[in-house]
Amino acid sequence: MSRTLTFKNYRIFAEQQQLTLAPVTVVFGKNNVGKSALLKLPVMVNGILQYDGNGELFGQTYNGLNICKEYRDVVYGKASRAVELTIAQGDSAISLKFFVEPTGKVRTHLEEINGKPYDGIPLAAIGELPAQLRLDIEYLKAIRDIPRDGFFMLADSESETRSGGIFAWRRLAEDVLNNNGNLLKTVSQWYARTFDGWEIDVDQSRNPIFSLTMRHDKFLTNIIDGGAGIAQSLPVIVSAATHITSPRLYIYEEPETHLHPEAHGEMAEFIARQAASSKGLKTFFIETHSINFILRLRTLVALGKLPLDYLALYFVNFDPSTHSSSVNRVTVNPDGTVKGWPADVFQETLAESLALRRAQLKKEGDER
């Protein structure tokens, strides 16, 4: 079931914006336009939905992710204005406003809440919000962590941040030790297909200390010695492939980090297949700087391998004249073509190629 977030006065977004989360939702745009702010919005909203009436409306951190360093950061211009939010899902729609005080022990307070919950009973307090609106969120930051020296134990470290992604390494080891190993098989098959036959295995020879190895026939190496792209992509692939039995929202910052451009499309297709085969349980919300990632998703739509309503593309644009950003939906057609694509985005390769050709022609002319 899709969820729509409507918001105003949130961070760099001064005017009302709307974002509907499809099973695969991708945001793109230049740097410093508010893409990361969008990815953190569902996390902040989830914190508000779990508010028990005491203290702050939401926490400043979530599993190692910084929602804000200072509460005023979530308000447009850090000014004295209310942040307005609406969360709509199915027949339920909840609207609220909250204010952030300049100082004080409790900085955030709810100004207004109203809406139509699932059971139709009018809301009297935020603590009465239906549990169905809350989300199970798995968030991965753009730069993922790796185990020291490539070795790890199954027990979580107190200082480890879940958004750093080391949980994925342990998840593979647990899958081999306690389950049927299907997760490792799925992940290893993707790597073998994407990286010239290199497979992944769990080294149990030092139990209770483990490591992940990359194997090509008889050649073995610790995965952290296989290149930054391999280690950085692992949490994404493991996260996306993990079997779940209840709905989950996966939020990924730049999942293609450190990967060769050819692998961007392979990762996009893997995520799309996981979304399509999960029967509505998996929703992916992704920020990317990769045109190849987006092109593969459009191709899957054109081939009929990804339902049209499973993909949502949003371009985030900053307007210097208003000092604020906007969220713009790009329409994807059944044949993979798009409507509303920004004219100056992902045109850098063509521009550089034309500039190179002009320089070559000028040099040829000067030499005559």
Secondary structure, DSSP 8 states (H G I E B T S, - for coil): --EEEEEESBTTB-S-EEEEE-SEEEEE-STTSSHHHHHHHHHHHHHHHT--SSS-SS-SEETTEES-SSGGGGBGGG-S--EEEEEEETTEEEEEEEEE-SSSSS-EEEEEEEEE-TT----SSGGGS-GGG---EEEE-SS----GGGEE-SS--TT--GGGSTHHHHHHHHHHHHS-SHHHHHHHHHHHHHTTT-EEEEE-TTTTSEEEEEEETTEEEEGGGS-HHHHHHHHHHHHHH---SS-EEEEEE-TTTT--HHHHHHHHHHHHHHHHHTTTSEEEEEE---HHHHHHHHHHHHTTSS-GGGEEEEEEEEETTTTEEEEEEEEE-TTS-EES--TTSS-HHHHHHHHHHHHHHHHHHHH-
